[in-house]
Amino acid sequence: MGLDNCCLVDLPKITDPRGNLTFIEANRHVPFEIKRVYYLYDVPGGSDRGGHAHKRLHQLIIALAGSFEIVLDDGQTKKPFHLNRSYLGLHVGPMVWREIRNFSSGAVCLVLASDFYDETDYYRDYHAFLEAVRPK
């Protein structure tokens, strides 16, 4: 897959004096069916999340509140993204290592995933990931 298949996604934003609304529709705003949703919150200062890659899973990562940085790594190139808008998501495809860090106080990281949790879909060891993406 690589970093070429990772991109920022502008989500619909309906502005209203009573408050804004953003919605997400599978296969319309994200290029996959949404089968799982989870979120990270109350991340202690200085803590990192992520530290893994997925073999098949696609994700859309959104800063619902606050901000954080995601560094994507395809084994050859590293690319940082700063997320701080609730109407902007980052699509992360398979075989991309991710580190999530620099969480602001009160940050909430929402993740929409293309499949159910499956531990066998993970690379949790960076060297094993590098071996898997190394050109043969």
Protein Blocks (a to p, Z undefined) as FASTA:
>chain_A
ZZmlgccddddddddfkbpcddddehklpccdcfbdcddehiaehiaeejiacfkbccdd
ddfbgcddddddehjaccddddfbfkbccdddehiacddehiaehiacddddfbdcdfkl
pcfbfklmmmmmpcZZ
